[in-house]
Amino acid sequence: MPPALIRGLCQLLDNSAKKLVEVKDLKMHFPVYAGLFRRKVGDVKAVDGVSFDVYEGETLGLVGESGCGKSTCGRAVLRLYDITNGSVKINDIEIGETPQSELRPMRPEMQMVFQDPQASLNPRMTVQAIIQEPLDEHTTLTKAEKAQKVGELMDAVGLNRAFAKRYPQAFSGGQRQRIGIARALALNPKFIVCDEPIAALDVSIQAQVVNLLEDLQEQLGLTYLFISHDLSMVRHIADRVAVMYLGKVVELAPREALYATPKHPYTQALLSAVPEPDPTKVTGADRVVLTGDVPSPSNPPKGCNFCTRCPAVMDICKQIEPTYQELEPGHFVACHLFETTGEQGGS
Amino acid sequence: MPDGATPVTGPVLDVSGLKTVFNTRGGEVHAVNDVSFDLTAGELLGVVGESGSGKSVTMMSLIGLLPMPPAEIRAGRVSFDGLDLLNTDVETLRAIRGGKIGFVFQDPMTSLNPTFTVGFQLAEPLRKHMGMNKRQARVRARELLELVGIPDADQRLDDFPHQFSGGMRQRVMIAIALACDPQVLIADEPTTALDVTIQAQILELMKELRTKLGMGVIWITHDLGVIAGIADRVLVMYGGQVVEQAPVRELFENPQHPYTRALLETIPSVSGEREERLTVIEGQPPILGAAPTACPFLDRCDVATDRCARENPTRVEVASGHDAACFNPGAVPIAG
C-alpha cells in the first residue's frame, strides 16, 4: 500500500471512526517488599506511562517480548488491576479511578479472552455452565432463554451444541479456546482484550482460531486489543500495531507502515529476529541480532529504556528519555533519532 | 556441509523402523510408528511437527530416556558408533548419553538443578565421562562458557541457575551438552521458551558452533521459520510417522506431502504479501490409539483417495534425497 493511501486512511480513521478506548499515561507499578519488616523497597514498573487509542471496530495489536508489560497493560485497561496512575476511557466513560463495585455493571461492555484455555476454564463446570456464567451474573434471562443463548454462542464459535454437557478436559486446545471466546461473547461486549489467545495452540489450530476471531469481528462489530508475541500473526489480524519494550510503547503505527518501514531500532531488531519460513531469504547479512537481555523493570536504565541494547545508541539516549511523538500521521515513535523539537541543544 | 566436518563414510546415526508404544490404562498409544532416518556428521537435521506428532518420543526412545513401562519399543534399530542402541546395556548407554550424544531440552529452567552452581553442573559430565579432576574440569568448564558466549565466565561459574536469564540458561544447557565433544547433539525445542530476539542469538550461536565442532545436530521444533534458517535437511512428522523428508530448500520450494504443503500455507509471515485470510487445516490431529491402517492425515487431507483409507502409505522417493509418505505426492486439489 502506498504511503499516501495509508495517510488517507488514517485521516479517515481520525475523522470518522470513534475512539472506543482511550488510554492516557497508564502506569501500573507493583510494589516490592523485602527485609525483616517487609518494607517497600521499590516498584516493578510493569507498565510505565502508556498512551494509545483503540478505534471502534478495529484491532490494535500489542506486541513485545515476555516481561515487557503487554499482558499487564491489557489487564490494566480492563481494570482487572487498580492502576497506579493514568486515565482509561471506554466509550467516553472514565474508568481509571472507578471503584470495582461500580465497574461491575460496566463489565458486559468489556471482556477478555485469556492465554491458557486449560487454566482459564473451571474443570468442574460443564461447557454449558461456563458459557452461561456471565449470563447468570449480569442478566435476568430465564433458564430456557439462557440455554438458547448458550446454544447460539456455541454455534457462533463452531462448537457442536451436543457437547454442551461435557467438561473442558474432553476438548482439544483449539476447542477450549473456542469455549473461552464464547464466554467472552456471551454479554454482547463491544471491546475484547485477547491476551495471547493463540500462544498455547499448535500452528495448524492457530489459523482456525484467528479466522474465527476475524469472522466474529465482522459479524458483531467487535473491537479487539490483540496481545501477542507472534509478530507474523499480529501482522495478519491487526489494523494498527503498538510495540512495547520494558513497560513503554516505543512505536505505534498502522500495520503496513510498521512492517514495511519500522522506525524504532527495537522494532527493526524485533522484526528481523522473526525467523522467516523461507530458506532462500535467509541471508543473514541484514539481520540485526541484539546483544544482551532485557533489563529488569524494577530498575530500568536511565534515559531511554532501550539504550542498553540499542545498535544506534547515542549519548543523549543514556541521559534523557525520548518523547513519544507523532512522526507521520498515525505513526508514533519514542526515539531520539527522530526527535524534532527541543533538546537538540543538549542540556 | 561445513568445512569443520570430518569426512565420514556413513551416517553417524542411523535409525530404522523405530516403533514406540505406550501402554496406558486407556489402551495402547502408538506414539512412534516405523520411523527411519539418518544423520551425517556436520549435518543439521530439522525435525518439525505439531505437539503429539512423536518427534520428542522418537529422540527419547533412541537413547533410552523413556520410562519403561509404560513405554515399550516394539521394533527398530538405532546404529551409533558400531552399536545398536536399542540392544545395549544400561551402563554403556549411560556412558553415551551426555558423552558422545549431547542433549538440550526445551525448558532451561527445569532442566538445570537450582541447588547446584552452574560450574558444578558443567563439570559433572567432564568428571564422569572424561575422567577429569576438579581443577581440569573447571578450566574446561570456563572454556565452554566462553564458547557459548557468556561474559565473565570465570565468575559466572560460581553462580546458580536463577542468577542467569532465560537465554543465558539455554546457553549453559548447550555448554553442558557440548562438554564431552559429542558426535551428535539432540536439541528438543531449544528456543521455544525464549523470546524472538534471544532466539535469534541462540540460532546464530548454534550455526557457528556446528561449523566449528563438526557434529551432527538434530533440531526438533514446531517452528518452520527456525527450520528455514538453520537446517540442512528436514523431517516432517505427523501422527507418529515421518511424512516427508527433504533438503531444506527443496522442502520449502517443492513440498510433496499435503500436510507439509498445508503447514507452509498456514503460517503468516512478517514480510511479503499479507494474506487476507489464513489458510486453515480443518480438523484435529489423529489420536494414535491403534497401529494405523490408513494414512494418518486422511481426515484433514484435501486430495485423499479411496486408497488412502485402505492402507498407510510408506515413504517413496519423489526426487533425489526427497521422499514423502503419500500415494498422491504433489497432488493439487481440484479447484471449486
Interface residues (C-beta under 8 A of the other chain):
Chain A: E65 S66 S172 G174 D202 V203 S204 I205 Q206 A207 Q208 V210 N211 E214 H229 L231 S232 M233 R235 H236 R255 E256 Y259 A269 L270 L271 S272 A273 V274 P275 E276 P277 D278 P279 T280 K281 V282 R287 V289 L290 T291 D293 V294
Chain B: E50 S51 S165 G167 M168 D195 V196 T197 I198 Q199 A200 Q201 L203 E204 H222 D223 L224 G225 V226 I227 A228 G229 V248 R249 F252 E253 A262 L263 L264 T266 I267 P268 S269 V270 S271 R274 E275 R277 L278 T279 V280 I281 E282 Q284 P285
